[in-house]
Amino acid sequence: MDKNTQANGPSRRKFLVGMLTGAGVATIAAAAVGKNGEKSATSDATPTGPILYRRTAETERYYKTLYT
């Protein structure tokens, strides 16, 4: 075999294995979010972490001026 063919072989294999692994991880992550994401998105539970943003009259007025 040619040197270039041997040099490209393992890197191509690693690339394809990485792509397949990434696709598998993405599929599993999407399935997990699909199962658990529905409940948490519609639940009215209080947040456990700090509140980072609150919509107030001042912020509403500010965002209205940005988009008009």
Secondary structure as the mmCIF struct_conf table of DSSP 4:
data_model
#
loop_
_struct_conf.conf_type_id
_struct_conf.id
_struct_conf.beg_label_comp_id
_struct_conf.beg_label_asym_id
_struct_conf.beg_label_seq_id
_struct_conf.end_label_comp_id
_struct_conf.end_label_asym_id
_struct_conf.end_label_seq_id
HELX_RH_AL_P HELX_RH_AL_P1 LYS A 3 THR A 42
HELX_LH_PP_P HELX_LH_PP_P1 ALA A 45 PRO A 47
BEND BEND1 THR A 48 GLY A 49
HELX_RH_AL_P HELX_RH_AL_P2 ALA A 57 TYR A 67
#
